[in-house]
């Protein structure tokens, strides 16, 4: 993707120049509304000279699992990619992943009982946030979570917004209340099972997607299975690859 980068200092300087020109030639200072118009004019003047910022995003479509994975936590960038896919692939319908149990409720249960789901373990990082007006936040990092203090915070109304976890001793990650999987890291058990001679983008992607293709279903199952939101039909080009 490409985006025009226009530094705020450059834009403000251009607006000030336009405002000073009006003040000198017309003997008056532009009002707030006129300054907004000057800002729009300045943007149009400067955009052709603005730097172009290039970016990339890792996108994985798993037709068999009917899953789309985007390597970004920025909702705006995710929306851009989804829009391009929907517009470029006729019949490509998407729905956000939904589970029977919310991640927040599940994380609270796991921390209260100290019984994570089968195949998973809770690590040493979590964030608890109050649901009342105070919005008080308690963060634990590199700290044991099997302590009374954590349980007391939850009992008093602070719920987990994220929890560091490990799956099958192979992949560590952070689960968020919004069902995002962040800070994914492949552990030694994965890397030791692959030849050091195997390197490069294709190999890395094959290894990563191989682990995620098993982690994601296990996580969905740990959250009670899929909810009512389901993916629509795949376009013929992708459905064909799913049947191979």
C-alpha positions in Angstrom: 0.0 0.0 0.0 1.0 3.6 -0.5 0.1 6.7 1.4 1.1 10.4 1.0 3.0 11.7 4.1 2.5 15.4 4.8 4.2 16.6 8.0 2.0 18.7 10.2 4.7 21.4 10.5 4.9 21.8 6.8 1.1 22.0 6.4 0.8 24.5 9.3 3.6 26.7 7.8 1.7 26.8 4.4 -1.6 27.7 6.1 0.2 30.5 8.0 1.7 31.8 4.8 -1.8 32.0 3.2 -3.3 33.6 6.3 -0.5 36.3 6.4 -1.0 37.0 2.7 -4.7 37.7 3.3 -3.9 39.9 6.3 -1.4 41.9 4.2 -3.5 42.3 1.1 -7.0 42.6 2.6 -6.1 44.0 6.0 -8.0 41.4 8.0 -7.3 38.1 9.8 -9.0 35.0 8.5 -11.7 33.5 10.8 -11.8 29.9 12.0 -14.0 28.8 9.1 -11.8 30.4 6.5 -8.7 28.9 8.2 -10.2 25.5 7.7 -10.7 26.3 4.1 -7.1 27.5 3.8 -5.9 24.2 5.4 -7.8 22.3 2.7 -6.2 24.4 0.0 -2.8 24.0 1.5 -3.2 20.2 1.5 -4.1 20.3 -2.2 -1.1 22.5 -2.9 1.3 20.2 -1.0 0.1 16.7 -1.8 1.9 16.5 -5.2 5.2 17.2 -3.4 4.5 15.0 -0.4 6.6 11.9 0.3 5.1 8.5 -0.5 5.1 6.1 2.3 5.0 2.4 1.3 3.8 -0.4 3.5 3.0 -4.1 3.3 0.8 -6.5 5.2 0.9 -10.2 5.5 -2.4 -11.7 4.4 -3.2 -15.4 4.7 -6.4 -17.0 3.2 -7.0 -20.5 4.4 -9.9 -21.8 2.1 -10.2 -25.1 3.9 -10.7 -23.5 7.3 -12.7 -20.6 5.7 -10.4 -18.2 7.5 -8.7 -14.9 6.6 -5.8 -13.7 8.7 -4.3 -10.2 8.6 -1.0 -9.3 10.2 -2.1 -6.0 11.6 -3.7 -4.6 14.7 -4.8 -1.4 13.0 -8.5 -1.5 12.2 -8.1 1.1 9.4 -5.5 -1.0 7.5 -7.5 -4.2 8.0 -10.6 -2.4 6.6 -8.6 -1.3 3.5 -7.4 -4.9 2.7 -10.9 -6.4 3.3 -12.4 -3.8 1.0 -9.9 -4.6 -1.8 -10.5 -8.3 -1.4 -14.3 -8.0 -1.5 -14.2 -5.7 -4.5 -11.6 -7.8 -6.3 -13.1 -11.2 -5.7 -16.8 -11.4 -6.7 -18.8 -13.4 -4.2 -16.2 -13.1 -1.5 -18.1 -12.6 1.7 -16.6 -12.0 5.1 -17.8 -11.9 8.7 -15.9 -11.2 11.9 -15.0 -14.3 13.9 -17.4 -14.8 16.8 -17.3 -17.3 19.6 -19.9 -18.6 22.0 -17.8 -17.4 25.0 -16.3 -13.9 24.9 -12.5 -13.8 25.2 -12.9 -11.5 28.2 -15.2 -13.9 30.1 -13.0 -16.9 29.2 -9.8 -15.1 30.3 -11.4 -14.1 33.6 -12.5 -17.7 34.2 -9.0 -19.1 33.4 -7.4 -16.6 35.8 -9.9 -17.2 38.6 -9.7 -21.0 38.4 -6.1 -21.3 37.3 -7.3 -23.9 34.8 -6.6 -22.8 31.2 -8.1 -24.9 28.4 -6.5 -28.1 27.3 -3.4 -27.5 25.3 -2.9 -23.9 26.5 -1.1 -22.4 29.4 -1.4 -18.9 30.9 1.9 -17.0 30.9 3.2 -14.1 33.0 1.4 -11.1 31.5 -2.1 -9.8 31.7 -4.0 -6.5 31.9 -7.1 -6.0 34.0 -9.4 -3.0 33.5 -12.3 -1.8 35.7 -15.7 -1.7 34.0 -16.9 1.3 36.1 -16.3 5.0 35.4 -12.8 4.9 37.0 -11.5 2.7 34.1 -8.7 1.7 36.5 -6.1 -0.5 35.0 -3.7 -3.0 36.6 -0.9 -4.6 34.5 1.2 -7.5 35.3 4.4 -8.2 33.3 6.9 -11.0 33.9 4.9 -11.8 37.0 3.2 -14.9 38.3 -0.6 -14.8 37.8 -1.6 -17.6 40.1 -1.9 -15.2 43.1 -4.8 -14.1 45.3 -4.3 -10.5 44.2 -5.2 -11.2 40.6 -8.4 -13.1 41.7 -9.3 -10.2 44.0 -9.0 -7.7 41.2 -11.4 -9.8 39.1 -13.8 -10.3 42.0 -13.9 -6.5 42.4 -14.8 -5.9 38.8 -11.6 -5.6 36.9 -11.8 -7.8 33.8 -8.9 -9.0 31.5 -8.3 -7.0 28.4 -5.4 -9.2 27.4 -3.6 -12.4 28.5 -0.3 -13.9 27.4 -0.6 -17.6 26.6 1.2 -20.5 25.1 -0.3 -23.1 22.9 1.0 -26.7 22.9 4.5 -25.5 23.9 4.9 -24.4 20.3 3.5 -20.9 19.9 3.3 -18.0 22.4 0.8 -15.1 21.9 -1.3 -12.5 23.6 -5.1 -12.9 23.4 -7.1 -9.7 23.6 -10.7 -9.0 24.6 -11.4 -8.2 20.9 -10.4 -11.7 19.9 -7.1 -10.5 18.4 -4.0 -12.7 18.6 -0.9 -10.5 19.0 2.8 -10.9 19.6 2.9 -14.3 18.0 6.2 -16.1 18.5 7.2 -19.6 17.3 9.0 -21.5 20.1 11.9 -23.8 20.1 9.7 -26.9 19.7 8.7 -25.6 16.3 12.1 -24.4 15.1 13.9 -27.5 16.3 11.7 -29.6 14.2 12.7 -27.8 11.0 16.0 -28.0 9.2 18.3 -25.0 9.6 18.9 -25.2 5.9 15.3 -24.5 5.3 15.1 -20.7 5.2 13.5 -18.0 3.1 10.1 -16.4 2.9 8.2 -19.5 1.5 9.6 -21.7 4.2 8.8 -19.3 7.0 5.3 -18.8 5.8 4.7 -22.5 5.5 5.9 -23.1 9.1 3.9 -20.2 10.5 0.7 -21.0 8.7 1.0 -24.6 9.6 1.1 -23.7 13.3 -1.7 -21.2 13.1 -3.9 -23.6 11.1 -4.0 -25.7 14.3 -3.8 -23.0 16.9 -6.8 -21.0 15.7 -9.3 -24.0 15.7 -8.1 -25.0 19.2 -8.5 -21.4 20.5 -12.0 -21.2 19.0 -12.9 -24.5 20.7 -11.5 -23.2 24.0 -13.9 -20.3 23.6 -16.9 -22.5 23.2 -16.9 -22.9 19.4 -18.0 -20.4 16.7 -20.9 -18.1 17.4 -23.6 -17.1 14.9 -21.4 -15.0 12.6 -20.2 -17.3 9.8 -18.2 -16.7 6.7 -20.1 -16.5 3.4 -19.5 -18.6 0.3 -16.0 -18.6 -1.1 -15.5 -17.3 -4.7 -15.0 -20.1 -7.2 -11.3 -19.5 -7.5 -10.7 -20.1 -3.8 -13.3 -22.8 -3.4 -11.6 -24.8 -6.0 -8.3 -24.6 -4.2 -10.1 -25.7 -1.0 -11.2 -28.9 -2.6 -7.7 -29.9 -3.9 
